[in-house]
Amino acid sequence: MNDDEEWSIQQIARLAGTTSRTLRHYDDIGLLAPSSIGHNGYRYYDQAALVRLQRILLLRELGLGLPQIGEVLGREASEAHALESHLAWLRQERDRLARQIASVESTITALRGGERLMAEKMFDGFDHTQYKDEVEQRWGKKAYADSDRWWRSMSADDRAAWQKRVADLGSDWIAAAQSGIAPDSDEAQALAKRHVEWLTGVPGTPAATPGGDVKGYVLGLGEMYVADPRFGKNYGGTQGAEFVRDALRVYAEAHL
């Protein structure tokens, strides 16, 4: 790649799996300007623009909205240093997904062969301890200990059912957000009710503790879904997380 080499907007859209319209929108909002514009009005992108686009796409994968991406790009002066951080996260995700794939493949093999399921292998990659320090810092060591004890006491079938419940709830939230319904609609509030029932079913959390501040906990989680892309991606990204937050807020104010 030569430093002075440039690619047309159509070439970049094809290579990046996006559209020319999206790239023009990124230019309009100041997120990704072309390196030059031809006499015919065509946009062209150089090496630096390609690196910036790669970072934008990576941040979108984390669930960040375009305004947040602009803030992140504005704070980080070194492109290489920023990409190193992205790379570390991608490698962590790759390893986790590889473990999950191996776990599911092992379960399928056992089921098809009529073999005994090995519970200790079924949940490799589904690491519920990854947020241990954060949970203890936010809600105390007892909260983590109680929820950890509850999780470890569950049978393989119970864990699988619980994970399906979480996955179904997440996919229903995403579908609702994408459908364009309002956060205070009956459909959204039914989801909010399911969400709160799920939260109150996890021992150790403030929502499941007698006398706990359920309303404050639910409202706080809603804000965290938006602020933290790790959680926001469970709801389709920033916009989906904002929809969940707003629906939970309406429900909490009315029922908690």
Secondary structure, 3 states (H helix, E strand, C coil): CCCCCCEEHHHHHHHHCCCHHHHHHHHHCCCCCCCEECCCCCEEECHHHHHHHHHHHHHHHCCCCHHHHHHHHHHCCCHHHHHHHHHHHHHHHHHHHHHHHHHHHHHHHHHHCCCCCCHHHHCCCCCCCCCHHHHHHHHCHHHHHHHHHHHHHCCHHHHHHHHHHHHHHHHHHHHHHHHCCCCCCHHHHHHHHHHHHHHHCCCCCCCCCCCCCHHHHHHHHHHHHHHCHHHHHHHCCHHHHHHHHHHHHHHHHHHC
